[in-house]
Amino acid sequence: MNVKNAQGDIMPERLIGLDKVAEFLGVNKRTVYRLIAKKELPQPLKIGHSVRLPVSDVTAYFEQLKLQRREVSV
């Protein structure tokens, strides 16, 4: 997936490691693996020995969690 920068140029999407995903979500790396296994997060991309997720997938999951919280509180 590609994204556009502020100037409108198309750029490849940034990938982050599962340790950074865990840090962003405030959970343990093992929890990230569980979320992937439960298909709450998509399958990561494997590049050599590295496992990465697109930033957009992580932020989409985070936004989904926020929406669920709003629905419960209403």
C-alpha positions, 0 to 999 in steps of 0.5 A: 500500500502506498501513502501520499506525503504533504506534497501529494507525492506517492510514497511506499508505506512505512513498516514497523516491527512487532516490538514497536507495534507492542509499544504503540499499543501499550501491550506485550509483544506476545499479545501482538502475536495473539492478536495476529493469531486471532486475526484482529491484526492482519498477518505481518510481512516477513522480510528476511528474518524480520517481521513487520506490519504496515503502520496503517494496519496498526493505526486502523486497529487502534481506531477500531478499538476507540470506536468500540469504546465509544459504542459501549459508553453510549 
